[in-house]
Amino acid sequence: MADAVLWATITALLVTVSFPFYLYGAWIIIENDPVTWDVLTRHLTYILAGLVLTTGPVVGWMAPRLFERLSGLRAVHAIFGVQAYAFLLFALTGIVRIFQAKHSRDLYGDPAQDVDIDDLHENMGAWRFRLRIGVIGYVLCWLIAYLLGITQYALAYF
């Protein structure tokens, strides 16, 4: 039991620590216009750190133990967690295409070009929509899954 409490606490702390990385990564993109290659790599460094801090505990602790004591709360927690990753994949379908379009015009290397991002490709609006919906969906589902996980932690160990 003490071992489970230790690993559950470490898991809760790692997932909790990931949120500031997401916030700072988002702030980097919001505050920088235009987005240069340096800005993009700095942004991705923080976002990837947040993803690692969240995904590591999911793969290492939560997923293997899901069916040991399956309850309604765990099921809903897992559903929102999986849905968060589904939204992330949806966002990636937009991110990849936007990156390709901007990279082909060298807008990361030479951001001084006076080009409207929507003029880069006829589908840019749809790709940006996918990115926005995916990111918003990921964050909302992540927050719900996080709150359900913390509730589950509190009920199980306090």
N, C-alpha and C positions, 0 to 999 in steps of 0.2 A: 504493500500500500504506500509506503514512504517513497518508493521508487517511482510509482505512478504520480504522486503529488509533485515530485521534483521535475519529472519530464513534462507534466501538464503545466507547471509554473514556467518552465523555460519556454515552452511553446507559446503560452500566453504572452510572455514578455517579448519574444521575437516578433510575433505578429503585431503587437502593440507598437513596437519600435519601428516597424515598417511604414506606418502611416505618415510620420513626418517626412520620410524620404519621398513618398508620393506627393505630398503637399509642396515640398521644396522643388521637386522636379517640375511640377505644374507651374509653379511661380516663375521658374527660369524661362519657360516658353512664353508665359503671359507678359512678362516684363521686357522681353527682348524682341525688338522689331527693327530690322529684319532678323530672321533666324539664320545665323551663319553656321558653318560646319562646327566651329568650336562651341557655339551655344547648343547645337543639337547633341553633340557628344557629351557635353556636361549634363544636359537634361537626361539623356539616356542612362548615364552613369547612376544618377539618383533613382530613376524609375526601375532600373534593373536591380539595384540594391534592395529596393522595396519589394520587388517580385521575389528575389531570392529569400529575403527574410520571411515572406509569407509562404512561398511554395515549399521551402525546406521543411517547415513543421507540418504542412499538409501531407506531403509525401512520406515523411519520416515518422510522424506520430499520429496524425488524425485519421488518414485513410486506412492504414492497417488495423486500427482499433474500432472502426466505424460499426462493424457488425457484432462486436463482442457484447455490447450492451445497447443494442439499438432501441431508441425511444423516439417518440414524436419530435422532441426538441432536437435530437441529433439528426433526424431525417431532414427536418426543415433547415437546420444549419448546413447540412451537406448539400441540399438542393440549392440554397442561395450561394454557397461556395462554388459549386459547379457552374451555376448560371453566371457568376462573376467571370470565370475563366472563359465561358462561351462569349460573353460580351467583349472580353479582351481579344479573342480571336477575330470577332467581327470588326473591331477597331483596327486590327492588323491588316485586314483586307483593304482598308482605306489608307493606312499609314504607308504600306509598301508602294502602292501606286502613286501617292503624293511624293514620296521620296524619289521614285524613279523619274517622275516628271520634272521635279526641281533639279535633280542631279543631271539630267540630260541637258538642261539649260544652264548648268554651272551656277545656279543660284545660291549654292552653299559656299562656293569658292569666291564668287563675285556678286555679293548681295546688293551692290549699288545699282544694278540694272533696274530700270523703272518698268517693271512688268507686274501686272495684276495677276495674282495667283490663279484666278479663275480663267485667265486667258491661256494658261499653259496647256490645257487639254479640255476637250469638250465634256469629259466626264468628271472634271475636277470638283464640281459642286456635289455630285453624288459621293465621291470619295471622301470629301470633307464631312459630309453628313454621316457617313459610316464611322468616321473617326470620332466625331462628337458623340453620336449615340452610343458607340462602343465604350468610350471613356466614361461617359455619364452613367451608363448601365453598370460598368465594372465597379465604379466607386460606390454607387448606391447598393448594389448587391454585396460588395465587400463589407460595407458598413453594417448592413443587416446581419450578414454572416458573423461578423466580428462581435456584434452585440449579443447575438444568440450564443456564440462560443463563450463569451465572458460570463453570460448568465449560466450556461451549462457548467462552467468551471466553478463558479460560486456555489451552485447547488450541490455539486459533487464533492467539493473539498472544504466547505465551510459549514 
